Amino acid sequence: MRYLALMLLAPPLLILCWGYWAYPKSLPRSAGRRTFDVAALLLALVTAVQCALLGFDHAALPSVDGFGRASGAIWQQVLPALYGYGAFAAVLAVAMVWRHLCWGRRR
């Protein structure tokens, strides 16, 4: 069950990877930029996985009483997905700003 959150997280992250890779089309597509993009995407993916696993470890489990487990066990899967998505988006946002500063149009 630990990796269910990562499976839930994969489709939106793949869409964000494609969006980061494909846009903006106005930037030059040099070997240096592609190397930077690959490094940024790998860093974002590793950060997302680590934050998702951290979120799974820190999600509070509901207590078990006489009637069984209380509601709220879904948060053990939702919290890691939120942590991973947030970390991925944060790394890509920093990479986009940095990429624009390095390869943006010079005026």
Stockholm file with secondary structure:
# STOCKHOLM 1.0

chainA/1-107         MRYLALMLLAPPLLILCWGYWAYPKSLPRSAGRRTFDVAALLLALVTAVQCALLGFDHAALPSVDGFGRASGAIWQQVLPALYGYGAFAAVLAVAMVWRHLCWGRRR
#=GR chainA/1-107 SS CTTHHHHHHHHHHHHHHHHHHHCCTTSCCCHHHHHHHHHHHHHHHHHHHHHHHHHHHHSCCCCEETTEECSCTTHHHHHHHHHHHHHHHHHHHHHHHHHHHHHSCCC
#=GC SS_cons         CTTHHHHHHHHHHHHHHHHHHHCCTTSCCCHHHHHHHHHHHHHHHHHHHHHHHHHHHHSCCCCEETTEECSCTTHHHHHHHHHHHHHHHHHHHHHHHHHHHHHSCCC
//
